[in-house]
């Protein structure tokens, strides 16, 4: 089973709640550009801003287990 990526989760939750990117950015207190970068999978984003978005969906960033076979 494939794990859902952060970008997939945010985009799915935004669409499921009927929000546009503009509406999500306003509700989360972040810029529209940040939402676009988040949904496009930009590898470097501020964790506090990511959490501002995730909190709207009842989630937050946290450690997760990784597949160690992919490390080497």
PDB file of N, H, CA, C and O in Angstrom:
ATOM      1  N   UNK A   1       0.840  -1.186   0.000  1.00  0.00           N
ATOM      2  CA  UNK A   1       0.000   0.000   0.000  1.00  0.00           C
ATOM      3  C   UNK A   1       0.884   1.249   0.000  1.00  0.00           C
ATOM      4  O   UNK A   1       1.772   1.389   0.841  1.00  0.00           O
ATOM      5  N   UNK A   2       0.638   2.138  -0.933  1.00  0.00           N
ATOM      6  H   UNK A   2      -0.083   2.024  -1.617  1.00  0.00           H
ATOM      7  CA  UNK A   2       1.434   3.352  -1.055  1.00  0.00           C
ATOM      8  C   UNK A   2       0.972   4.390  -0.038  1.00  0.00           C
ATOM      9  O   UNK A   2      -0.223   4.640   0.121  1.00  0.00           O
ATOM     10  N   UNK A   3       1.949   4.991   0.646  1.00  0.00           N
ATOM     11  H   UNK A   3       2.919   4.789   0.516  1.00  0.00           H
ATOM     12  CA  UNK A   3       1.618   6.070   1.576  1.00  0.00           C
ATOM     13  C   UNK A   3       1.278   7.330   0.794  1.00  0.00           C
ATOM     14  O   UNK A   3       1.883   7.623  -0.237  1.00  0.00           O
ATOM     15  N   UNK A   4       0.311   8.060   1.298  1.00  0.00           N
ATOM     16  H   UNK A   4      -0.180   7.822   2.136  1.00  0.00           H
ATOM     17  CA  UNK A   4      -0.081   9.326   0.686  1.00  0.00           C
ATOM     18  C   UNK A   4       0.972  10.380   1.019  1.00  0.00           C
ATOM     19  O   UNK A   4       1.387  10.491   2.173  1.00  0.00           O
ATOM     20  N   UNK A   5       1.404  11.150   0.033  1.00  0.00           N
ATOM     21  H   UNK A   5       1.066  11.060  -0.904  1.00  0.00           H
ATOM     22  CA  UNK A   5       2.381  12.205   0.278  1.00  0.00           C
ATOM     23  C   UNK A   5       1.683  13.419   0.882  1.00  0.00           C
ATOM     24  O   UNK A   5       0.460  13.546   0.834  1.00  0.00           O
ATOM     25  N   UNK A   6       2.481  14.292   1.440  1.00  0.00           N
ATOM     26  H   UNK A   6       3.475  14.189   1.479  1.00  0.00           H
ATOM     27  CA  UNK A   6       1.951  15.528   2.015  1.00  0.00           C
ATOM     28  C   UNK A   6       1.198  16.329   0.963  1.00  0.00           C
ATOM     29  O   UNK A   6       0.098  16.818   1.218  1.00  0.00           O
ATOM     30  N   UNK A   7       1.781  16.460  -0.199  1.00  0.00           N
ATOM     31  H   UNK A   7       2.675  16.063  -0.406  1.00  0.00           H
ATOM     32  CA  UNK A   7       1.134  17.237  -1.255  1.00  0.00           C
ATOM     33  C   UNK A   7      -0.188  16.600  -1.676  1.00  0.00           C
ATOM     34  O   UNK A   7      -1.165  17.309  -1.917  1.00  0.00           O
ATOM     35  N   UNK A   8      -0.230  15.272  -1.765  1.00  0.00           N
ATOM     36  H   UNK A   8       0.563  14.696  -1.568  1.00  0.00           H
ATOM     37  CA  UNK A   8      -1.477  14.592  -2.123  1.00  0.00           C
ATOM     38  C   UNK A   8      -2.531  14.790  -1.039  1.00  0.00           C
ATOM     39  O   UNK A   8      -3.701  15.031  -1.339  1.00  0.00           O
ATOM     40  N   UNK A   9      -2.114  14.688   0.224  1.00  0.00           N
ATOM     41  H   UNK A   9      -1.164  14.493   0.468  1.00  0.00           H
ATOM     42  CA  UNK A   9      -3.036  14.858   1.338  1.00  0.00           C
ATOM     43  C   UNK A   9      -3.661  16.248   1.334  1.00  0.00           C
ATOM     44  O   UNK A   9      -4.880  16.383   1.440  1.00  0.00           O
ATOM     45  N   UNK A  10      -2.834  17.277   1.214  1.00  0.00           N
ATOM     46  H   UNK A  10      -1.844  17.168   1.128  1.00  0.00           H
ATOM     47  CA  UNK A  10      -3.343  18.651   1.265  1.00  0.00           C
ATOM     48  C   UNK A  10      -4.283  18.925   0.094  1.00  0.00           C
ATOM     49  O   UNK A  10      -5.357  19.497   0.279  1.00  0.00           O
ATOM     50  N   UNK A  11      -3.885  18.524  -1.093  1.00  0.00           N
ATOM     51  H   UNK A  11      -3.013  18.060  -1.243  1.00  0.00           H
ATOM     52  CA  UNK A  11      -4.724  18.769  -2.266  1.00  0.00           C
ATOM     53  C   UNK A  11      -6.054  18.032  -2.140  1.00  0.00           C
ATOM     54  O   UNK A  11      -7.105  18.599  -2.439  1.00  0.00           O
ATOM     55  N   UNK A  12      -6.018  16.773  -1.700  1.00  0.00           N
ATOM     56  H   UNK A  12      -5.165  16.313  -1.457  1.00  0.00           H
ATOM     57  CA  UNK A  12      -7.242  15.988  -1.532  1.00  0.00           C
ATOM     58  C   UNK A  12      -8.153  16.617  -0.477  1.00  0.00           C
ATOM     59  O   UNK A  12      -9.355  16.761  -0.699  1.00  0.00           O
ATOM     60  N   UNK A  13      -7.585  16.986   0.658  1.00  0.00           N
ATOM     61  H   UNK A  13      -6.608  16.869   0.837  1.00  0.00           H
ATOM     62  CA  UNK A  13      -8.384  17.568   1.731  1.00  0.00           C
ATOM     63  C   UNK A  13      -8.984  18.907   1.307  1.00  0.00           C
ATOM     64  O   UNK A  13     -10.135  19.210   1.624  1.00  0.00           O
ATOM     65  N   UNK A  14      -8.202  19.696   0.593  1.00  0.00           N
ATOM     66  H   UNK A  14      -7.267  19.450   0.336  1.00  0.00           H
ATOM     67  CA  UNK A  14      -8.707  20.998   0.119  1.00  0.00           C
ATOM     68  C   UNK A  14      -9.901  20.786  -0.799  1.00  0.00           C
ATOM     69  O   UNK A  14     -10.929  21.448  -0.660  1.00  0.00           O
ATOM     70  N   UNK A  15      -9.756  19.857  -1.738  1.00  0.00           N
ATOM     71  H   UNK A  15      -8.921  19.319  -1.851  1.00  0.00           H
ATOM     72  CA  UNK A  15     -10.851  19.603  -2.678  1.00  0.00           C
ATOM     73  C   UNK A  15     -12.055  18.982  -1.979  1.00  0.00           C
ATOM     74  O   UNK A  15     -13.199  19.318  -2.286  1.00  0.00           O
ATOM     75  N   UNK A  16     -11.792  18.065  -1.029  1.00  0.00           N
ATOM     76  H   UNK A  16     -10.863  17.792  -0.779  1.00  0.00           H
ATOM     77  CA  UNK A  16     -12.892  17.423  -0.296  1.00  0.00           C
ATOM     78  C   UNK A  16     -13.702  18.434   0.516  1.00  0.00           C
ATOM     79  O   UNK A  16     -14.904  18.257   0.712  1.00  0.00           O
ATOM     80  N   UNK A  17     -13.042  19.493   0.985  1.00  0.00           N
ATOM     81  H   UNK A  17     -12.066  19.638   0.825  1.00  0.00           H
ATOM     82  CA  UNK A  17     -13.746  20.515   1.769  1.00  0.00           C
ATOM     83  C   UNK A  17     -14.278  21.650   0.898  1.00  0.00           C
ATOM     84  O   UNK A  17     -14.888  22.593   1.402  1.00  0.00           O
ATOM     85  N   UNK A  18     -14.044  21.556  -0.415  1.00  0.00           N
ATOM     86  H   UNK A  18     -13.548  20.790  -0.824  1.00  0.00           H
ATOM     87  CA  UNK A  18     -14.597  22.535  -1.347  1.00  0.00           C
ATOM     88  C   UNK A  18     -13.898  23.882  -1.334  1.00  0.00           C
ATOM     89  O   UNK A  18     -14.490  24.896  -1.705  1.00  0.00           O
ATOM     90  N   UNK A  19     -12.633  23.898  -0.906  1.00  0.00           N
ATOM     91  H   UNK A  19     -12.153  23.074  -0.604  1.00  0.00           H
ATOM     92  CA  UNK A  19     -11.881  25.154  -0.852  1.00  0.00           C
ATOM     93  C   UNK A  19     -11.049  25.353  -2.108  1.00  0.00           C
ATOM     94  O   UNK A  19     -10.512  24.395  -2.665  1.00  0.00           O
ATOM     95  N   UNK A  20     -10.943  26.585  -2.547  1.00  0.00           N
ATOM     96  H   UNK A  20     -11.379  27.363  -2.095  1.00  0.00           H
ATOM     97  CA  UNK A  20      -9.986  26.920  -3.598  1.00  0.00           C
ATOM     98  C   UNK A  20      -8.633  27.132  -2.937  1.00  0.00           C
ATOM     99  O   UNK A  20      -8.549  27.235  -1.713  1.00  0.00           O
ATOM    100  N   UNK A  21      -7.589  27.198  -3.724  1.00  0.00           N
ATOM    101  H   UNK A  21      -7.657  27.114  -4.718  1.00  0.00           H
ATOM    102  CA  UNK A  21      -6.264  27.490  -3.169  1.00  0.00           C
ATOM    103  C   UNK A  21      -6.263  28.850  -2.484  1.00  0.00           C
ATOM    104  O   UNK A  21      -5.636  29.018  -1.438  1.00  0.00           O
ATOM    105  N   UNK A  22      -6.949  29.803  -3.056  1.00  0.00           N
ATOM    106  H   UNK A  22      -7.458  29.666  -3.905  1.00  0.00           H
ATOM    107  CA  UNK A  22      -7.016  31.149  -2.469  1.00  0.00           C
ATOM    108  C   UNK A  22      -7.708  31.105  -1.109  1.00  0.00           C
ATOM    109  O   UNK A  22      -7.223  31.693  -0.142  1.00  0.00           O
ATOM    110  N   UNK A  23      -8.840  30.409  -1.039  1.00  0.00           N
ATOM    111  H   UNK A  23      -9.234  29.932  -1.824  1.00  0.00           H
ATOM    112  CA  UNK A  23      -9.565  30.301   0.230  1.00  0.00           C
ATOM    113  C   UNK A  23      -8.737  29.597   1.297  1.00  0.00           C
ATOM    114  O   UNK A  23      -8.720  30.016   2.455  1.00  0.00           O
ATOM    115  N   UNK A  24      -8.050  28.526   0.906  1.00  0.00           N
ATOM    116  H   UNK A  24      -8.063  28.185  -0.034  1.00  0.00           H
ATOM    117  CA  UNK A  24      -7.199  27.805   1.862  1.00  0.00           C
ATOM    118  C   UNK A  24      -6.080  28.699   2.367  1.00  0.00           C
ATOM    119  O   UNK A  24      -5.788  28.713   3.563  1.00  0.00           O
ATOM    120  N   UNK A  25      -5.458  29.439   1.477  1.00  0.00           N
ATOM    121  H   UNK A  25      -5.696  29.428   0.506  1.00  0.00           H
ATOM    122  CA  UNK A  25      -4.367  30.313   1.901  1.00  0.00           C
ATOM    123  C   UNK A  25      -4.859  31.361   2.892  1.00  0.00           C
ATOM    124  O   UNK A  25      -4.173  31.670   3.866  1.00  0.00           O
ATOM    125  N   UNK A  26      -6.040  31.904   2.645  1.00  0.00           N
ATOM    126  H   UNK A  26      -6.597  31.653   1.853  1.00  0.00           H
ATOM    127  CA  UNK A  26      -6.597  32.915   3.556  1.00  0.00           C
ATOM    128  C   UNK A  26      -6.932  32.319   4.914  1.00  0.00           C
ATOM    129  O   UNK A  26      -6.611  32.909   5.946  1.00  0.00           O
ATOM    130  N   UNK A  27      -7.575  31.155   4.925  1.00  0.00           N
ATOM    131  H   UNK A  27      -7.836  30.676   4.087  1.00  0.00           H
ATOM    132  CA  UNK A  27      -7.946  30.507   6.189  1.00  0.00           C
ATOM    133  C   UNK A  27      -6.720  30.098   7.000  1.00  0.00           C
ATOM    134  O   UNK A  27      -6.740  30.166   8.229  1.00  0.00           O
ATOM    135  N   UNK A  28      -5.647  29.669   6.319  1.00  0.00           N
ATOM    136  H   UNK A  28      -5.631  29.613   5.320  1.00  0.00           H
ATOM    137  CA  UNK A  28      -4.445  29.207   6.995  1.00  0.00           C
ATOM    138  C   UNK A  28      -3.496  30.353   7.344  1.00  0.00           C
ATOM    139  O   UNK A  28      -2.562  30.164   8.124  1.00  0.00           O
ATOM    140  N   UNK A  29      -3.721  31.523   6.785  1.00  0.00           N
ATOM    141  H   UNK A  29      -4.479  31.677   6.152  1.00  0.00           H
ATOM    142  CA  UNK A  29      -2.845  32.657   7.049  1.00  0.00           C
ATOM    143  C   UNK A  29      -1.498  32.552   6.358  1.00  0.00           C
ATOM    144  O   UNK A  29      -0.484  33.032   6.864  1.00  0.00           O
ATOM    145  N   UNK A  30      -1.504  31.915   5.190  1.00  0.00           N
ATOM    146  H   UNK A  30      -2.328  31.525   4.779  1.00  0.00           H
ATOM    147  CA  UNK A  30      -0.284  31.788   4.395  1.00  0.00           C
ATOM    148  C   UNK A  30      -0.572  32.340   3.007  1.00  0.00           C
ATOM    149  O   UNK A  30      -1.727  32.569   2.648  1.00  0.00           O
ATOM    150  N   UNK A  31       0.462  32.546   2.245  1.00  0.00           N
ATOM    151  H   UNK A  31       1.400  32.359   2.536  1.00  0.00           H
ATOM    152  CA  UNK A  31       0.281  33.085   0.903  1.00  0.00           C
ATOM    153  C   UNK A  31      -0.178  32.046  -0.100  1.00  0.00           C
ATOM    154  O   UNK A  31       0.030  30.848   0.088  1.00  0.00           O
ATOM    155  N   UNK A  32      -0.805  32.518  -1.166  1.00  0.00           N
ATOM    156  H   UNK A  32      -0.974  33.492  -1.319  1.00  0.00           H
ATOM    157  CA  UNK A  32      -1.252  31.645  -2.241  1.00  0.00           C
ATOM    158  C   UNK A  32      -0.071  30.897  -2.847  1.00  0.00           C
ATOM    159  O   UNK A  32      -0.177  29.711  -3.160  1.00  0.00           O
ATOM    160  N   UNK A  33       1.037  31.580  -3.009  1.00  0.00           N
ATOM    161  H   UNK A  33       1.123  32.543  -2.755  1.00  0.00           H
ATOM    162  CA  UNK A  33       2.233  30.937  -3.566  1.00  0.00           C
ATOM    163  C   UNK A  33       2.666  29.755  -2.704  1.00  0.00           C
ATOM    164  O   UNK A  33       3.089  28.726  -3.232  1.00  0.00           O
ATOM    165  N   UNK A  34       2.564  29.894  -1.376  1.00  0.00           N
ATOM    166  H   UNK A  34       2.221  30.730  -0.947  1.00  0.00           H
ATOM    167  CA  UNK A  34       2.938  28.808  -0.474  1.00  0.00           C
ATOM    168  C   UNK A  34       2.051  27.582  -0.711  1.00  0.00           C
ATOM    169  O   UNK A  34       2.548  26.458  -0.767  1.00  0.00           O
ATOM    170  N   UNK A  35       0.741  27.797  -0.849  1.00  0.00           N
ATOM    171  H   UNK A  35       0.336  28.710  -0.803  1.00  0.00           H
ATOM    172  CA  UNK A  35      -0.192  26.689  -1.087  1.00  0.00           C
ATOM    173  C   UNK A  35       0.152  25.996  -2.401  1.00  0.00           C
ATOM    174  O   UNK A  35       0.174  24.768  -2.475  1.00  0.00           O
ATOM    175  N   UNK A  36       0.414  26.773  -3.418  1.00  0.00           N
ATOM    176  H   UNK A  36       0.396  27.771  -3.358  1.00  0.00           H
ATOM    177  CA  UNK A  36       0.772  26.189  -4.720  1.00  0.00           C
ATOM    178  C   UNK A  36       2.051  25.362  -4.616  1.00  0.00           C
ATOM    179  O   UNK A  36       2.121  24.254  -5.148  1.00  0.00           O
ATOM    180  N   UNK A  37       3.054  25.895  -3.937  1.00  0.00           N
ATOM    181  H   UNK A  37       2.997  26.795  -3.505  1.00  0.00           H
ATOM    182  CA  UNK A  37       4.311  25.166  -3.772  1.00  0.00           C
ATOM    183  C   UNK A  37       4.112  23.898  -2.947  1.00  0.00           C
ATOM    184  O   UNK A  37       4.705  22.861  -3.248  1.00  0.00           O
ATOM    185  N   UNK A  38       3.291  23.976  -1.920  1.00  0.00           N
ATOM    186  H   UNK A  38       2.809  24.818  -1.676  1.00  0.00           H
ATOM    187  CA  UNK A  38       2.996  22.815  -1.087  1.00  0.00           C
ATOM    188  C   UNK A  38       2.320  21.715  -1.911  1.00  0.00           C
ATOM    189  O   UNK A  38       2.706  20.549  -1.828  1.00  0.00           O
ATOM    190  N   UNK A  39       1.328  22.082  -2.692  1.00  0.00           N
ATOM    191  H   UNK A  39       1.014  23.029  -2.759  1.00  0.00           H
ATOM    192  CA  UNK A  39       0.604  21.108  -3.503  1.00  0.00           C
ATOM    193  C   UNK A  39       1.434  20.579  -4.670  1.00  0.00           C
ATOM    194  O   UNK A  39       1.121  19.524  -5.221  1.00  0.00           O
ATOM    195  N   UNK A  40       2.479  21.296  -5.048  1.00  0.00           N
ATOM    196  H   UNK A  40       2.733  22.153  -4.600  1.00  0.00           H
ATOM    197  CA  UNK A  40       3.353  20.837  -6.126  1.00  0.00           C
ATOM    198  C   UNK A  40       4.538  20.031  -5.598  1.00  0.00           C
ATOM    199  O   UNK A  40       5.348  19.528  -6.377  1.00  0.00           O
ATOM    200  N   UNK A  41       4.637  19.909  -4.271  1.00  0.00           N
ATOM    201  H   UNK A  41       3.979  20.317  -3.638  1.00  0.00           H
ATOM    202  CA  UNK A  41       5.674  19.076  -3.685  1.00  0.00           C
ATOM    203  C   UNK A  41       7.029  19.725  -3.536  1.00  0.00           C
ATOM    204  O   UNK A  41       8.049  19.036  -3.562  1.00  0.00           O
ATOM    205  N   UNK A  42       7.063  21.033  -3.380  1.00  0.00           N
ATOM    206  H   UNK A  42       6.234  21.593  -3.359  1.00  0.00           H
ATOM    207  CA  UNK A  42       8.347  21.703  -3.169  1.00  0.00           C
ATOM    208  C   UNK A  42       9.059  21.052  -1.976  1.00  0.00           C
ATOM    209  O   UNK A  42       8.457  20.884  -0.916  1.00  0.00           O
ATOM    210  N   UNK A  43      10.330  20.687  -2.141  1.00  0.00           N
ATOM    211  H   UNK A  43      10.819  20.824  -3.002  1.00  0.00           H
ATOM    212  CA  UNK A  43      11.019  19.936  -1.082  1.00  0.00           C
ATOM    213  C   UNK A  43      11.417  20.755   0.143  1.00  0.00           C
ATOM    214  O   UNK A  43      11.714  20.182   1.192  1.00  0.00           O
ATOM    215  N   UNK A  44      11.429  22.071   0.032  1.00  0.00           N
ATOM    216  H   UNK A  44      11.188  22.537  -0.820  1.00  0.00           H
ATOM    217  CA  UNK A  44      11.803  22.906   1.178  1.00  0.00           C
ATOM    218  C   UNK A  44      10.685  23.887   1.485  1.00  0.00           C
ATOM    219  O   UNK A  44      10.439  24.830   0.733  1.00  0.00           O
ATOM    220  N   UNK A  45      10.017  23.650   2.596  1.00  0.00           N
ATOM    221  H   UNK A  45      10.217  22.885   3.207  1.00  0.00           H
ATOM    222  CA  UNK A  45       8.924  24.519   3.047  1.00  0.00           C
ATOM    223  C   UNK A  45       9.054  24.737   4.544  1.00  0.00           C
ATOM    224  O   UNK A  45       9.596  23.888   5.252  1.00  0.00           O
ATOM    225  N   UNK A  46       8.566  25.855   5.026  1.00  0.00           N
ATOM    226  H   UNK A  46       8.126  26.545   4.451  1.00  0.00           H
ATOM    227  CA  UNK A  46       8.598  26.137   6.468  1.00  0.00           C
ATOM    228  C   UNK A  46       7.587  25.249   7.185  1.00  0.00           C
ATOM    229  O   UNK A  46       6.407  25.212   6.835  1.00  0.00           O
ATOM    230  N   UNK A  47       8.076  24.537   8.194  1.00  0.00           N
ATOM    231  H   UNK A  47       9.034  24.567   8.478  1.00  0.00           H
ATOM    232  CA  UNK A  47       7.215  23.605   8.924  1.00  0.00           C
ATOM    233  C   UNK A  47       6.072  24.314   9.636  1.00  0.00           C
ATOM    234  O   UNK A  47       4.967  23.777   9.714  1.00  0.00           O
ATOM    235  N   UNK A  48       6.322  25.514  10.156  1.00  0.00           N
ATOM    236  H   UNK A  48       7.219  25.950  10.093  1.00  0.00           H
ATOM    237  CA  UNK A  48       5.242  26.218  10.854  1.00  0.00           C
ATOM    238  C   UNK A  48       4.096  26.559   9.904  1.00  0.00           C
ATOM    239  O   UNK A  48       2.927  26.482  10.282  1.00  0.00           O
ATOM    240  N   UNK A  49       4.431  26.935   8.681  1.00  0.00           N
ATOM    241  H   UNK A  49       5.381  26.998   8.374  1.00  0.00           H
ATOM    242  CA  UNK A  49       3.388  27.249   7.706  1.00  0.00           C
ATOM    243  C   UNK A  49       2.659  25.983   7.246  1.00  0.00           C
ATOM    244  O   UNK A  49       1.445  25.998   7.042  1.00  0.00           O
ATOM    245  N   UNK A  50       3.409  24.890   7.086  1.00  0.00           N
ATOM    246  H   UNK A  50       4.395  24.877   7.252  1.00  0.00           H
ATOM    247  CA  UNK A  50       2.770  23.622   6.727  1.00  0.00           C
ATOM    248  C   UNK A  50       1.774  23.243   7.815  1.00  0.00           C
ATOM    249  O   UNK A  50       0.658  22.819   7.513  1.00  0.00           O
ATOM    250  N   UNK A  51       2.167  23.390   9.075  1.00  0.00           N
ATOM    251  H   UNK A  51       3.073  23.734   9.320  1.00  0.00           H
ATOM    252  CA  UNK A  51       1.264  23.079  10.174  1.00  0.00           C
ATOM    253  C   UNK A  51       0.057  24.002  10.199  1.00  0.00           C
ATOM    254  O   UNK A  51      -1.034  23.561  10.563  1.00  0.00           O
ATOM    255  N   UNK A  52       0.211  25.250   9.829  1.00  0.00           N
ATOM    256  H   UNK A  52       1.096  25.607   9.532  1.00  0.00           H
ATOM    257  CA  UNK A  52      -0.932  26.168   9.748  1.00  0.00           C
ATOM    258  C   UNK A  52      -1.992  25.621   8.795  1.00  0.00           C
ATOM    259  O   UNK A  52      -3.192  25.740   9.043  1.00  0.00           O
ATOM    260  N   UNK A  53      -1.530  25.024   7.707  1.00  0.00           N
ATOM    261  H   UNK A  53      -0.555  24.927   7.505  1.00  0.00           H
ATOM    262  CA  UNK A  53      -2.448  24.438   6.726  1.00  0.00           C
ATOM    263  C   UNK A  53      -3.031  23.132   7.276  1.00  0.00           C
ATOM    264  O   UNK A  53      -4.244  22.926   7.239  1.00  0.00           O
ATOM    265  N   UNK A  54      -2.167  22.258   7.782  1.00  0.00           N
ATOM    266  H   UNK A  54      -1.182  22.426   7.812  1.00  0.00           H
ATOM    267  CA  UNK A  54      -2.621  20.948   8.243  1.00  0.00           C
ATOM    268  C   UNK A  54      -3.602  21.032   9.403  1.00  0.00           C
ATOM    269  O   UNK A  54      -4.516  20.213   9.499  1.00  0.00           O
ATOM    270  N   UNK A  55      -3.426  22.004  10.278  1.00  0.00           N
ATOM    271  H   UNK A  55      -2.683  22.669  10.200  1.00  0.00           H
ATOM    272  CA  UNK A  55      -4.310  22.156  11.440  1.00  0.00           C
ATOM    273  C   UNK A  55      -5.758  22.344  10.999  1.00  0.00           C
ATOM    274  O   UNK A  55      -6.676  21.896  11.687  1.00  0.00           O
ATOM    275  N   UNK A  56      -5.969  22.996   9.870  1.00  0.00           N
ATOM    276  H   UNK A  56      -5.224  23.360   9.311  1.00  0.00           H
ATOM    277  CA  UNK A  56      -7.325  23.183   9.349  1.00  0.00           C
ATOM    278  C   UNK A  56      -7.996  21.850   9.027  1.00  0.00           C
ATOM    279  O   UNK A  56      -9.223  21.751   9.016  1.00  0.00           O
ATOM    280  N   UNK A  57      -7.182  20.827   8.766  1.00  0.00           N
ATOM    281  H   UNK A  57      -6.186  20.908   8.775  1.00  0.00           H
ATOM    282  CA  UNK A  57      -7.699  19.503   8.426  1.00  0.00           C
ATOM    283  C   UNK A  57      -7.546  18.515   9.589  1.00  0.00           C
ATOM    284  O   UNK A  57      -7.690  17.307   9.402  1.00  0.00           O
ATOM    285  N   UNK A  58      -7.255  19.028  10.783  1.00  0.00           N
ATOM    286  H   UNK A  58      -7.138  20.009  10.935  1.00  0.00           H
ATOM    287  CA  UNK A  58      -7.137  18.175  11.959  1.00  0.00           C
ATOM    288  C   UNK A  58      -5.881  17.337  11.999  1.00  0.00           C
ATOM    289  O   UNK A  58      -5.878  16.256  12.588  1.00  0.00           O
ATOM    290  N   UNK A  59      -4.806  17.815  11.381  1.00  0.00           N
ATOM    291  H   UNK A  59      -4.808  18.693  10.902  1.00  0.00           H
ATOM    292  CA  UNK A  59      -3.542  17.082  11.328  1.00  0.00           C
ATOM    293  C   UNK A  59      -2.379  18.007  11.664  1.00  0.00           C
ATOM    294  O   UNK A  59      -2.541  19.224  11.749  1.00  0.00           O
ATOM    295  N   UNK A  60      -1.211  17.415  11.854  1.00  0.00           N
ATOM    296  H   UNK A  60      -1.079  16.426  11.785  1.00  0.00           H
ATOM    297  CA  UNK A  60       0.024  18.183  12.034  1.00  0.00           C
ATOM    298  C   UNK A  60       1.199  17.339  11.602  1.00  0.00           C
ATOM    299  O   UNK A  60       1.091  16.119  11.487  1.00  0.00           O
ATOM    300  N   UNK A  61       2.332  17.995  11.360  1.00  0.00           N
ATOM    301  H   UNK A  61       2.421  18.986  11.453  1.00  0.00           H
ATOM    302  CA  UNK A  61       3.553  17.282  10.991  1.00  0.00           C
ATOM    303  C   UNK A  61       4.056  16.462  12.166  1.00  0.00           C
ATOM    304  O   UNK A  61       3.879  16.843  13.324  1.00  0.00           O
ATOM    305  N   UNK A  62       4.674  15.350  11.864  1.00  0.00           N
ATOM    306  H   UNK A  62       4.817  15.041  10.924  1.00  0.00           H
ATOM    307  CA  UNK A  62       5.255  14.524  12.908  1.00  0.00           C
ATOM    308  C   UNK A  62       6.150  13.469  12.290  1.00  0.00           C
ATOM    309  O   UNK A  62       6.117  13.252  11.079  1.00  0.00           O
ATOM    310  N   UNK A  63       6.949  12.812  13.117  1.00  0.00           N
ATOM    311  H   UNK A  63       6.976  12.989  14.101  1.00  0.00           H
ATOM    312  CA  UNK A  63       7.843  11.777  12.599  1.00  0.00           C
ATOM    313  C   UNK A  63       7.051  10.553  12.127  1.00  0.00           C
ATOM    314  O   UNK A  63       6.032  10.188  12.713  1.00  0.00           O
ATOM    315  N   UNK A  64       7.544   9.937  11.066  1.00  0.00           N
ATOM    316  H   UNK A  64       8.372  10.234  10.591  1.00  0.00           H
ATOM    317  CA  UNK A  64       6.950   8.709  10.563  1.00  0.00           C
ATOM    318  C   UNK A  64       8.058   7.706  10.282  1.00  0.00           C
ATOM    319  O   UNK A  64       9.204   8.086  10.044  1.00  0.00           O
ATOM    320  N   UNK A  65       7.721   6.453  10.310  1.00  0.00           N
ATOM    321  H   UNK A  65       6.790   6.144  10.504  1.00  0.00           H
ATOM    322  CA  UNK A  65       8.691   5.417   9.988  1.00  0.00           C
ATOM    323  C   UNK A  65       9.001   5.451   8.496  1.00  0.00           C
ATOM    324  O   UNK A  65       8.152   5.801   7.677  1.00  0.00           O
ATOM    325  N   UNK A  66      10.228   5.083   8.163  1.00  0.00           N
ATOM    326  H   UNK A  66      10.918   4.799   8.828  1.00  0.00           H
ATOM    327  CA  UNK A  66      10.626   5.029   6.757  1.00  0.00           C
ATOM    328  C   UNK A  66      11.022   3.609   6.389  1.00  0.00           C
ATOM    329  O   UNK A  66      11.307   2.787   7.260  1.00  0.00           O
ATOM    330  N   UNK A  67      11.038   3.332   5.105  1.00  0.00           N
ATOM    331  H   UNK A  67      10.807   3.999   4.398  1.00  0.00           H
ATOM    332  CA  UNK A  67      11.480   2.046   4.598  1.00  0.00           C
ATOM    333  C   UNK A  67      13.001   2.079   4.535  1.00  0.00           C
ATOM    334  O   UNK A  67      13.578   2.690   3.636  1.00  0.00           O
ATOM    335  N   UNK A  68      13.640   1.427   5.484  1.00  0.00           N
ATOM    336  H   UNK A  68      13.171   0.930   6.214  1.00  0.00           H
ATOM    337  CA  UNK A  68      15.112   1.479   5.573  1.00  0.00           C
ATOM    338  C   UNK A  68      15.805   0.847   4.364  1.00  0.00           C
ATOM    339  O   UNK A  68      16.970   1.148   4.103  1.00  0.00           O
ATOM    340  N   UNK A  69      15.123  -0.007   3.636  1.00  0.00           N
ATOM    341  H   UNK A  69      14.177  -0.251   3.848  1.00  0.00           H
ATOM    342  CA  UNK A  69      15.739  -0.630   2.454  1.00  0.00           C
ATOM    343  C   UNK A  69      16.008   0.395   1.365  1.00  0.00           C
ATOM    344  O   UNK A  69      16.816   0.147   0.469  1.00  0.00           O
ATOM    345  N   UNK A  70      15.348   1.535   1.428  1.00  0.00           N
ATOM    346  H   UNK A  70      14.692   1.736   2.155  1.00  0.00           H
ATOM    347  CA  UNK A  70      15.538   2.576   0.425  1.00  0.00           C
ATOM    348  C   UNK A  70      16.649   3.556   0.793  1.00  0.00           C
ATOM    349  O   UNK A  70      16.961   4.465   0.023  1.00  0.00           O
ATOM    350  N   UNK A  71      17.246   3.370   1.971  1.00  0.00           N
ATOM    351  H   UNK A  71      16.993   2.632   2.597  1.00  0.00           H
ATOM    352  CA  UNK A  71      18.294   4.286   2.410  1.00  0.00           C
ATOM    353  C   UNK A  71      19.642   4.018   1.754  1.00  0.00           C
ATOM    354  O   UNK A  71      20.434   4.943   1.573  1.00  0.00           O
ATOM    355  N   UNK A  72      19.906   2.798   1.404  1.00  0.00           N
ATOM    356  H   UNK A  72      19.263   2.047   1.551  1.00  0.00           H
ATOM    357  CA  UNK A  72      21.221   2.464   0.835  1.00  0.00           C
ATOM    358  C   UNK A  72      21.154   2.142  -0.622  1.00  0.00           C
ATOM    359  O   UNK A  72      22.179   1.843  -1.235  1.00  0.00           O
TER     360      UNK A  72
END
